[in-house]
Amino acid sequence: MSAKLFFGMVAVCGAASIASAHGNGLDIQFSATGNDAGVWLSNITAAPSEKVYVRVRMSIPHEYYGISGARYNILSNNAGGWDVGGNDSIDLTPAKGSATDGRISGFDFGGQTQVMFEAASSLRIDAKGDNNNNPNAGISTSQNTPGALGTNFNTNIDHVVVYKFAVNLSNNQADGRQIIIKILASEITSWKGYQTSSSSAGSNITEPVEGDTGTITVLVPAPGAMALAGIGAVGLLRRRR
C-alpha cells in the first residue's frame, strides 16, 4: 500500500472525529493534501519523506464583529522528534506562495518575515530577528480595519485559517518518532478583535485564550503492515474544544 493511500485511510477514518465547537484560541490541524476543503486532523500519522500540511485556525468570542489579530510562536521544542536522524524542513509557501511568510492573505496586514530557528529536537517558527525567543516579538497575524477593507473584510470569527505551512519529513528510516507541534497559551501575547463595523482599532480580548498541541507520528511500518497501521492511527485523533 502506498504512503498516500495510507494517509487517505487515516483521513477517512478520522473524518467523524474532527468536529469542533466555537472557542477562544488557536487550533493546530494536519492534512496529507493541504486542501482546505478536505479533511484536517488533530493528529496525523505519516511515513518518512512525506509532506504534512499544518494550519493554524483562530476563534474569538461571538460578541466581536471580526478578528483583529494575534501574536504567537509555533514550537516543537524539546519534543524529541524534530530533525532527529535526518533533515526535517519547513515550507511556508502553502499559505500564499511566499517562502518567508506563512500568514494567510487577509491576515497578513503589516510587513513581517518569519524564519525557522531549529536544531535537533527543537523547532521554532518566529519573526525574523527574534533570536532570544521574546514572546512579544512573535508571528503577527493581523487583519486591517473593517473601514479600510470594506467588502473584503472577513467577518468570520469561528476557526478562521490564519497561518499555514508544510513539514517535509526526512527519510530517516529509524524506529518511529513523534514531532509535537504546539502554540503555548502563555506565549500568545496579543489577542484582539474588532467590536463593530466602524472600529478603527482592535480591542484586547480579556477572556482566557487557549493554545493547542498536535502530533505528527512518523512510522516505518514493516512490509505488509500499512493497513494495520492505518487502522491504529484512528487512536491518535482527539476532539476539539
Disulfide bonds with the S-S distance in Angstrom:
none
